[in-house]
Amino acid sequence: MSLKSSNKVETNRYQLEVEVDAKIFEKAIEQAYHKENKKIAIPGFRKGKAPRAFVEKYYGEQVFYEDAINAVYPDALDEAVNEAKLELIEDKIDFDLVSAGKEGIVFKATVTTKPDVEIEGYKNIGATKKPIEVTDEDINQEIKKVQERNSRMVTVEDRAVQNGDITVIDFDGSVDGVAFEGGKAENYSLTIGAGQFIPGFEEQVIGHQTGDEFDVNVKFPVDYQAADLADKDAVFKIKLHEIKVKELPEVDDDFVKDVSDFDTLDKYKEDVKAKLTETKEKEAKDDIENQLIDKLIENLKAEIPQAMYENKINEDIREFGYRLQSQGMNLDTYLQYTGMDKDSIRKQFQPQAERQVKVRLALEKVAQLENIQPSEEEIEEEFAKLAKSYEIDIDKVKSFIPKNELIKDIVVEKAINLVRDNAIIIESKKDAE
């Protein structure tokens, strides 16, 4: 194989002219013959037994050319791309066969490449650190969450429904006296004030007693998802079976012993405060990193091909699908439940994908400018970390994660660390005080 020429034909598009010599092409033809011959019938020969020369004479000299070209093309293109020092984006490749014969083949391939990138001002970027303060209110709110998780439901029999109660009801809805799909249920738990039902429904349950049977009159919203019900008046016949309230445990030393490893409320609050402080520190660090990334993207100069964004969207959607599968759902079912289609979910992932592509390009350029390269020890440490994370043998990790791809990820991580280490972090006024 030899690269005859490499020419930039437009932004991020190169045309490569590649030659595959006669020896390599002849070997590919011979392999194609052996692969296809068992299917070929030639008069005078048993099926699959005709010599290649007879097959080519009968069907034409070029009978195996297509299979042979398909066999040599991928490796030939890869070698040409490496020789031209290009980095391809997996996208449509325009192929044009120039010539094919006993002397070999020549083809042209027009490919999409990663863009030329420029970036300045990636050192000494200013960022403001959010104040780290944990108030008594923060602590109490966190304890309230634990109270909620340890609450119990208590049936109320001596009063009418109030806002915030949990009611158990039967309902049967109709429009103009005709029942509609999804408008009927028995022993349904409805939290009053949660906004689960059509506007106006929950308010009309308030004031009723256990055992009451009554009507609720509502109007479906104009933009209701079921078009046949939109803007229609509806009547729901209700039977109220039960009124329940959530009873929270009292926050005292006994509560603390039940929900933690501490014996006193004071010790528990100290621990809650320490954990909230740690969380806020992480949030502040993440916020700083986002500020730095925003500035990197702002300083990035590149004409990014749309194919890079599309590829990233595809990758993100695949990963999202894998997460759904781990939860017992697939992507098609998710789209059906949410009323989305493939175009709308792509639009949902687009902003995230565009940001990821831009920051990756920026950090790769920073790494190039700073000549960042991981040591063999760092590479092995990363493989070991992945093996531990996946709970599989390190050799298996190496078999499905190419070393060069792992190096790219390590380089990008080291680049963001360099940007962070060189940033000028300004403490917020409240923190400084």
N, C-alpha and C positions, 0 to 999 in steps of 0.2 A: 504494500500500500504506500502511496505517496500523495502528499498534499500539493496539488499543482498551483492553486491560488486561493487566497482568502480576501474577499472584498466586501467592504461595508456598503450595503445598498440603500439603507435608510436607518433611522434611529433604532438602535438595538436589534438590527437585522443584518446578518452576514450571509454571503453566498460563498460556499466552499466548493471548489472543483477538486474531485478526488479520483485518483487512478488506482485500480486494483490490477496487479500484474498477472500475466498469463498463467503462471504456475499456481497461484492461489485460486484463480478462477477455474482452471482445469480441475483442481482437486474438488472444488465445490460442485462442478458438473458431474464428476464421477460419483460423488456421494448422492447427488440427486437421482442419478440413474439407478443406483443400488436401492434407493428408498422407493422409487416409483415403479421399477421394472416388474415387480410381482403383480402389478395391476394391468400390465400391458400385454395385449395379445397381438402377435404378428403371424400372418399366414406362413405355415411351414415350421413353426416353433411352438412348443408347449408354452402355455401362459407363464410368463416370468422367466423364460429361458432364452429369450432372444438377446444376442450380443448387442452392446451399445451401438456399434456401427450400423447394424441393421435397423435398430429403432430410429436412429437419427436419419438414416436414408429414407425410411418409410414415412416418418412424421415431420421430417425437416431437421436441419442441423441445430436449430434453436429450441428444440422441444424441451430441453432441461434448463434453458437460460433463466427463466423466471424464478424457479426454485433456487438456482445457484446464486442469482443476484440477491434474493431475499436472505440467503444464508450468509453472504459475505458483507452485506451492506452495514449491519449494526456495528461490527468491530471496525470496519473501515472508517465509518463516520466517527466513532469514538476516538480512534487514533488521530484522525484529521483535526478534530476539535481540540484535543490535547496539544497537537503540534502548533495549532493556531493560537493556543493559549486563550481559549474562549471558555466561558462558563454558561452552559445552556440553561434555558428555562424549559421545562417539560411542556411542550406545546406542539401545535401542528408544525410539522417539518415538510416543506415543499421539496419534492424529489423530482429530478429530471434526468433521465438516462440519455447521455450524450452518445455513447457508442458501446457495443458489446460484440466480441468475436474471439477468435483464437488468440489474439494478442492481449486479451483481458477486457476490462470494462473501464469506462470513465463516466462518472455521474456528477451532477451538481445538486447540492442540498442547501436550501435557504433556511436558516435557523434563527430563532429568537434568543438573544443573549441577555444576561444581567446588565443593567445600565452602568455607564461610567458615573462615578460618584465623586462629589467634592464635599468636604465639610471643614468648616473653620470654627474656632471659638469653642472647642469641646473641653478646654481646660478653663478653670476659674469661673465656672458657671455659678451664678448666684441662686440660692434657694432659701426659702424661709421655713424654719422648723416650727411646727404647730406647738402651742403650749401643752405641757404635760401636767395636768391637774386632775386629781380624783377628789370629788366633793363627797360630803355625807349623802347628798341626794343620789349620786351615782352608786354609792354602796347600797343604799336602801333599795334602789331600783333593781340591783342585781339580786339582792336577797328576796325581793318580791317575786322575781322570776322563779326562784327555788320554791317559794311558797306556793306559787301557781302549780308547779310540777308535782307538789305533794298535797294538793288540795283534794277534797272529796265532795261528791255531789249529795245534797240533802234535799229531800222532798218537802215542799211547803204546802200546807193544807189550810192554813188559817187566814189567807189573804188572796187578793187578786194579783194578776200578772203585773209586774213592774219592768221598767227598762233594765236590761242586763240579765233578766231571768232566762233560764233554758226551759222551753216548753216542749211537751210531747203532744203532737197533734195528728189528726187525720185531716186531709184536705182533698177536695174534689172540685176542680175548676171547670168553668164552661164559658163560652162566648156565644151570645144570642141563644142560650139554652143547649148548645152543642158542646160536648166534651172535646178536649183537645189533647194531643199526645204530650205526655210528661206533666199533665196537670193534676195527677192524682197520686196520693201516697198515704200509707198508714203508719202510725207510730213514728212520725218524723220528728227528729230533734231540731228545733229552731231556736237559735239564740236571739232574743229580742234586742234590736239595736245594732246587730252585726251587719246589716245591709245585705243579707243573703238572698232576699226575695225582692220582688218588684216593689218600687217605691210606693209607700203607703200601706203595704200589707202588714208589716210588723207592728206599726203604730195602732192598727185596729184590733190587735190581739190584746193589747194592754187594757187592763181593767176587768178582764173576764176571769171567772173562777173555774176551778177544776170541775169537769162534768158539763160545762156550758157547751151549747151548740149554737152557732151563729154564722152570719154571712160576712165576708170581707169583699168590698167592692174596690176594684183598682182599674187602672188604665195602663196597658202595655206601652212602653216607650216607643217613640216614632222610629228609633234606630234599633229596635229589638231584633235579635239575630234570626228569629223565625219570622220571615216576611209576612206569612199569612196571619200572624198575631199582632204585628206592629200597629200601634195607635188604636188598638181595639179595647173596648170596655170588657171587663171580665168579672165574673162572680165566683168566689170560692166558698164552698160550704165547709165549715170548720167544726171539728169536735175536739175539745181540749181535754186530754187525758191526765196530764200531770204538769206541775210546776216545780222546777228544781232550781236551786241556787248552789253556787260554788262556795264551799266553806274552807277558808284558809287556816292553816295551823298557826297557833300563836308563836311569835318569834321570841324564844327564850333559850335557856341552856339545854333543856330537853330536846327542843327542835334542832339545835346545833348538833347534839350528839347523834340524832337520827340521820342528818344529812351530810355529816362531815366527820373528820377524824379529830375534831376539837371538842373540848369539854365546856368551854365558856363562850358566850356571845362575843365578848371583847376579842378573844383570840381569833374567832371566826371572821370578825370584821377586819382584823388586821390582814388576814390571809386574802380576803376578798379585795381589799385595797391593793395589796401587792400584785395580785393577778390582773386587776384593772390597770394598774400602772404599767405593767409589762405589755398589756394589750395596746394601750395608748402609745407606748414607745414604738411598738411595731407599726402602728398606724402612721405615726409621725415619720418613721423611716421610709415607709412605702410612699407617703405623700412627697417626701423629698425626692425619691427616685422618679416619681411621676413628673415632678417639676423639671428634673434634669432631662428626662426623656423628651418632654415637650420642647425643651430648648434645643436638643439635638435634632429633632425633626424640623424645627424652625430653621436651623442652620444647614440642613441637608439640601444639596443641589443635585438633582438627578431627574432625568426623564424616564419615569418608571413605566414599563410596559404593562398594559392591563392584564396580560396573562399572569403576571406575578400575583396580582390581587386575586384573580380567579382561582389560581392554584392554591393560595392560602385559604380562601373560603372553602374550597373542596376539602382541604386537610382539616380545617376546624369542624366542618359538618361531620366528617368521618369520625373524628374524636368524640363529638357530641353523641353520635349514634352508638359508639362503643359504650359510653357512659349509660345511655338509656338501656342498652342490652344488659348491663350489669345490674340494672334495677328491674329487669323483667319486662321491658318494653322495647319496641323497635321504633325507628324514625317515622315510618308510615303511620303507625298508630298514634304517635305523638302529634303529627301534623293533622290527623283526623280529629283528635280531641280538641286541639287548639284552633281549628278552623283555618289553618295556614296551608299554603302550598309550597312547592319547592322554590318558586321565585321569591315568595315573601320571606322564607327563612334565609335565603341567600342575602336578601336586602338587610335582614336583621344582623347577619354576621359581617356584612361588608365594612362598617366603620372599624370594628376590631381588627379585621384582617389588614386593612390599609395601614393602620397604626403599627401593627406587628411587622409588616413588610418594611416600612420606612425606618423603624428603629433598628431592625436587623441590618439593613444596608448601612445605616449610620455607624453602628458599632463595628461592623466588619471593616469599614473604612478607617475608623480609629485604630483598630488592631493592625491594619496594614501600615498606617503612618507611624505607629509606635513599634512596629516590628514585634508584635506580641506572638509568642509561640509557647505552647505548654511543654513541660519536660516529660520524659517517658514515665517518670514517677507519678506526675499529676494525671497522666492518661490512665495508668494502671489504677490509681486511686478512684478515678471516676468510674471505670469499669466495675471495680469492687463495690462502689456505692450503689450502682444500678443493680448489681447482682443481689445485694442485700435487700434492696427495695422490692425487686421482683421475686425474691426468695428462690432463686435458681442459681445453678453453677455459673461461675464467671466465664467459663469457656463457651457456654451456651449463649450468654449475653454477647460475647464477641462474634458469635456466628451470625447473629441477626442485626447487630449494629455495626456498620462499617467503621473502621478506625478513623478514616478521614472525616466522616460525618461527626463523630464524637469530638474530634479535634476542633471542628468549626464551632461547636456548641461551647467548648471550654474557652476558646479564644474570645467569643462574644461575651461570656461571663467575666473574663479577665478585663475586657474592654470597659464594661460598665463599672467594674470596681475601680479602674483607673480614673474614669470620669468622676465617680463619687469621691474618691480620695483627693482629687484636685479641685473639688467644688468649694465655693465660699458659702458656708452655711450661716445664715443670719438668724439668731434667736429672736423669737417674737417678743414684743415689748413686755407682754405679761410674764413670759418666762424669765426674761432678763431681770425684771423687778424681783 
